[in-house]
């Protein structure tokens, strides 16, 4: 009984065990007198001839014929146009991002300039509102001076305060 599936290694091992019938320059005679047929190989195994298989057995799958698909020029143009559109969108995105980065940089420089001007103005305000400067201007321009005598307590008569309050209530 023949094996259902044999791999190429088993076939080569059997051929190696047979005695060498070749002589120099001659090909080995084909042991089978059958006409040669093309054998299909699927997953490294050789199919069993259909006449040796039992009736209920199905044949293993065989290689399909290769059919070359034709690519239409419309599909090629469509793919090229899609690729071109994607490239244009990508480059446009890069340009927009670069412009935004430039705008951010300009805004950052402007912000730093405003902060430095603000610090300068704060220092100028502190200088202008210093107590020594105000006192000097008051003495020079307005003629104001600090009092030389010590302030005294005033004693007010309580009767006079009541009289003044009554007079204000009547009016």
C-alpha positions as CSV (number, residue, x, y, z in Angstrom):
1,X,0.0,0.0,0.0
2,X,1.4,3.4,-1.0
3,X,1.7,6.2,1.6
4,X,-0.9,8.9,1.3
5,X,1.6,11.7,1.6
6,X,5.4,11.6,1.2
7,X,7.7,14.6,1.5
8,X,10.6,15.2,-0.8
9,X,13.2,14.1,1.9
10,X,11.7,10.5,2.0
11,X,11.8,10.3,-1.8
12,X,15.4,11.3,-1.8
13,X,16.3,8.9,1.0
14,X,14.7,6.0,-1.0
15,X,16.7,6.9,-4.1
16,X,19.9,7.1,-2.1
17,X,19.3,3.5,-0.8
18,X,18.9,2.1,-4.3
19,X,22.1,0.7,-6.0
20,X,23.7,3.1,-8.4
21,X,22.8,2.0,-12.0
22,X,24.5,4.9,-13.7
23,X,27.6,4.7,-15.8
24,X,29.7,7.7,-16.8
25,X,27.9,10.1,-19.1
26,X,24.5,8.2,-19.0
27,X,21.3,9.2,-17.3
28,X,19.7,6.9,-15.0
29,X,16.8,5.1,-16.7
30,X,13.3,6.1,-15.5
31,X,11.9,3.3,-13.4
32,X,8.4,4.0,-14.5
33,X,7.5,3.8,-18.1
34,X,4.7,6.2,-17.6
35,X,4.8,9.5,-19.4
36,X,6.0,12.3,-17.2
37,X,3.4,14.6,-15.8
38,X,3.8,17.8,-13.9
39,X,3.5,17.3,-10.1
40,X,2.1,20.1,-8.0
41,X,3.5,20.6,-4.6
42,X,1.4,22.0,-1.8
43,X,2.9,22.7,1.6
44,X,5.9,20.5,0.9
45,X,3.9,17.3,0.2
46,X,3.1,15.5,-3.0
47,X,-0.5,14.6,-3.7
48,X,-1.6,11.0,-4.0
49,X,-2.8,9.9,-7.4
50,X,-6.6,9.9,-7.4
51,X,-6.9,6.2,-8.4
52,X,-5.1,5.1,-5.2
53,X,-7.4,7.1,-2.9
54,X,-10.5,5.5,-1.3
55,X,-13.8,6.7,-2.7
56,X,-14.9,8.9,0.3
57,X,-11.5,10.7,0.5
58,X,-11.3,14.2,-0.9
59,X,-8.2,15.4,-2.7
60,X,-5.9,17.9,-1.0
61,X,-5.9,21.4,-2.3
62,X,-3.7,22.1,-5.3
63,X,-1.9,25.2,-6.5
64,X,-4.1,27.6,-8.4
65,X,-3.1,29.0,-11.7
66,X,-1.5,32.5,-11.4
67,X,-3.6,35.1,-13.2
68,X,-2.0,38.5,-13.7
69,X,-4.4,41.3,-12.8
70,X,-4.4,44.2,-15.1
71,X,-4.1,47.6,-13.4
72,X,-6.1,50.2,-15.2
73,X,-4.6,53.6,-16.0
74,X,-7.5,55.3,-14.1
75,X,-6.5,53.5,-10.9
76,X,-2.8,54.6,-11.3
77,X,-3.8,58.2,-12.0
78,X,-6.2,58.1,-9.0
79,X,-3.4,56.8,-6.7
80,X,-1.0,59.4,-8.0
81,X,-3.5,62.3,-7.5
82,X,-4.2,61.1,-4.0
83,X,-0.5,60.9,-3.2
84,X,0.0,64.4,-4.6
85,X,-2.9,65.8,-2.5
86,X,-1.5,64.2,0.6
87,X,2.0,65.6,0.0
88,X,0.5,69.1,-0.6
89,X,-1.5,68.9,2.6
90,X,1.5,67.8,4.6
91,X,3.8,70.6,3.2
92,X,1.0,73.1,3.9
93,X,0.8,71.9,7.5
94,X,4.5,72.2,7.9
95,X,4.5,75.8,6.6
96,X,1.5,76.7,8.9
97,X,3.3,75.3,11.9
98,X,6.5,77.2,11.1
99,X,4.5,80.5,10.8
100,X,2.8,79.8,14.1
101,X,6.2,79.2,15.8
102,X,7.5,82.5,14.3
103,X,4.4,84.4,15.6
104,X,4.9,82.8,19.1
105,X,8.5,83.9,19.1
106,X,7.7,87.5,18.1
107,X,4.9,87.6,20.8
108,X,7.4,86.2,23.4
109,X,9.9,88.9,22.5
110,X,7.2,91.6,22.7
111,X,6.1,90.3,26.1
112,X,9.6,90.4,27.5
113,X,10.0,94.0,26.3
114,X,6.8,95.0,28.0
115,X,7.9,93.3,31.3
116,X,11.2,95.2,31.2
117,X,9.5,98.5,30.5
118,X,7.1,97.8,33.4
119,X,10.1,97.1,35.8
120,X,11.7,100.4,34.7
121,X,8.5,102.3,35.4
122,X,8.1,100.7,38.8
123,X,11.7,101.7,39.7
124,X,10.9,105.3,38.4
125,X,7.8,105.4,40.6
126,X,9.7,104.3,43.7
127,X,12.4,106.9,43.0
128,X,9.8,109.7,42.5
129,X,7.8,108.8,45.6
130,X,10.8,108.5,48.0
131,X,10.4,110.5,51.2
132,X,13.7,112.4,50.8
133,X,12.7,113.7,47.4
134,X,9.2,114.8,48.5
135,X,10.6,116.6,51.5
136,X,13.3,118.4,49.4
137,X,10.6,119.6,46.9
138,X,8.3,120.7,49.6
139,X,11.0,122.8,51.2
140,X,12.4,124.2,48.0
141,X,9.3,124.8,45.9
142,X,6.5,125.3,48.5
143,X,8.5,126.7,51.3
144,X,7.2,124.1,53.8
145,X,9.4,123.4,56.8
146,X,9.2,121.0,59.7
147,X,8.1,122.8,62.9
148,X,10.8,123.7,65.3
149,X,8.7,124.0,68.5
150,X,7.1,121.0,70.2
151,X,3.3,120.7,69.9
152,X,1.3,121.4,73.1
153,X,-1.9,120.1,74.4
154,X,-4.9,122.3,74.2
155,X,-7.4,122.5,77.0
156,X,-10.9,123.1,75.8
157,X,-13.7,124.2,78.2
158,X,-16.6,121.6,78.1
159,X,-19.2,124.3,78.7
160,X,-18.2,126.1,75.5
161,X,-18.4,122.8,73.6
162,X,-22.0,122.3,74.8
163,X,-23.0,125.9,73.9
164,X,-21.6,125.4,70.4
165,X,-23.4,122.1,69.9
166,X,-26.8,123.6,71.1
167,X,-26.3,126.5,68.7
168,X,-25.8,124.2,65.8
169,X,-28.8,122.1,66.7
170,X,-31.1,125.1,66.7
171,X,-30.2,126.1,63.2
